[in-house]
Amino acid sequence: MAKSEKSGQVVLLLFLLGILFGGGTWNYKRNLAIEESEPRPYRSYSTEQLDSLRAAYQQEVDAHTQRYRTASSRKVQIREGGFIDEQVDEFERVQRISQNTRAIADQYAKNQVQLDEVLAEMSRRNSESDSWKLFFKRLTKYP
């Protein structure tokens, strides 16, 4: 009886290990597919390319920040005009100044978004640098 009881425990242990192995394999493949389907526009870039992109976008963001501060701190002097055509011309001038300020802010925002995406890609690569941690994360993570 002891022998059949021991063999029953071994069969049960092998069955449980098989379930764990199968579930782990399924979970790993599912997590890998989820990771690959995530949008990562800078996935194919090398680390050196990402560093140069980060520096370039940071330079652009800094330049647009300075331009925006300068443009937005300037007080627009509104000229008083007596006739309708002069008032319309003044309105158009003020609108152009305002549109230029908004265009600078728009360019700043676009560059900041790109910089954030580059930094996110760099951060993700740093977190994935340890292959064992990445393997166990994919094996055990349940989204």
C-alpha positions in Angstrom: 0.0 0.0 0.0 2.8 2.4 0.7 4.2 1.9 -2.7 0.9 2.7 -4.5 0.3 5.7 -2.2 3.7 7.1 -3.1 3.2 6.5 -6.8 -0.2 8.3 -6.6 1.5 11.3 -5.0 4.1 11.3 -7.8 1.4 11.2 -10.4 -0.5 14.0 -8.7 2.8 16.1 -8.4 3.5 15.5 -12.1 0.0 16.5 -13.0 0.2 19.7 -11.0 3.6 20.5 -12.5 2.1 20.0 -16.0 -0.7 22.3 -15.2 1.7 24.9 -13.9 4.0 24.6 -16.9 1.1 24.8 -19.4 -0.5 27.8 -17.6 2.9 29.5 -17.4 3.5 29.0 -21.1 0.1 30.2 -22.0 0.5 33.3 -19.8 3.9 34.0 -21.2 2.7 33.9 -24.8 -0.3 36.0 -24.0 1.8 38.7 -22.2 4.3 38.7 -25.0 1.5 39.2 -27.6 0.1 42.1 -25.5 3.5 43.7 -25.3 4.0 43.4 -29.0 0.6 44.9 -29.8 1.3 48.0 -27.8 2.1 51.1 -29.9 5.8 51.9 -29.6 6.8 54.2 -32.4 10.5 54.2 -31.3 10.8 50.4 -30.9 13.1 50.0 -33.9 15.5 52.8 -32.9 18.8 52.0 -31.4 19.8 53.4 -27.9 22.2 55.9 -29.5 19.5 57.1 -31.8 17.1 57.5 -28.9 19.7 59.5 -27.0 20.2 61.8 -29.9 16.5 62.2 -30.4 16.0 62.9 -26.7 18.7 65.6 -26.9 17.2 67.2 -30.0 13.6 67.2 -28.7 14.8 68.6 -25.4 16.6 71.4 -27.2 13.5 72.2 -29.2 11.2 72.1 -26.1 13.6 74.5 -24.4 13.7 76.9 -27.4 9.9 76.9 -27.7 9.5 77.5 -24.0 11.7 80.5 -24.2 10.0 81.8 -27.3 6.6 81.3 -25.7 7.6 83.1 -22.5 8.9 86.0 -24.5 5.8 86.2 -26.7 3.3 85.8 -23.9 4.9 88.3 -21.6 4.8 91.0 -24.2 1.9 93.3 -23.6 0.0 94.0 -26.8 -0.6 97.7 -27.2 -4.0 98.3 -28.7 -4.2 101.4 -30.8 -7.4 103.5 -30.6 -8.8 104.1 -34.0 -11.7 106.2 -34.9 -12.9 104.7 -38.2 -14.2 101.3 -38.8 -11.5 100.3 -41.2 -8.8 101.3 -38.7 -10.5 99.3 -36.0 -10.7 96.2 -38.3 -7.0 96.6 -39.1 -6.2 96.8 -35.5 -8.3 93.8 -34.7 -6.5 91.8 -37.4 -3.1 92.8 -36.1 -4.0 91.7 -32.5 -5.4 88.4 -33.9 -2.1 87.8 -35.8 -0.1 88.4 -32.6 -2.4 86.0 -30.7 -2.2 83.3 -33.4 1.6 83.5 -33.5 1.7 82.9 -29.7 -0.7 80.0 -30.0 1.4 78.5 -32.9 4.5 78.6 -30.6 2.5 76.9 -27.9 1.3 74.3 -30.4 4.8 73.5 -31.5 6.0 73.3 -27.9 3.2 70.8 -27.1 4.0 68.6 -30.1 7.7 68.5 -29.3 6.9 67.8 -25.6 4.7 64.8 -26.6 7.5 63.4 -28.8 10.0 63.9 -26.0 7.7 62.1 -23.6 7.4 59.2 -26.0 11.2 58.9 -26.4 11.7 59.0 -22.6 9.0 56.4 -22.1 10.8 54.1 -24.7 14.1 54.6 -22.9 12.6 53.9 -19.5 10.9 50.8 -20.8 14.2 49.5 -22.3 15.9 50.2 -19.0 13.3 48.1 -17.1 13.6 45.3 -19.7 17.4 45.2 -19.5 17.4 42.2 -17.0 16.3 39.3 -19.0 15.4 37.0 -16.0 13.2 39.7 -14.5 11.5 40.2 -17.9 11.0 36.4 -18.3 9.4 36.0 -14.9 7.3 39.1 -15.3 5.9 37.7 -18.5 5.4 34.3 -16.9 3.6 35.5 -13.8 1.9 38.8 -14.7 -1.8 38.7 -15.2 -3.1 41.9 -16.9 
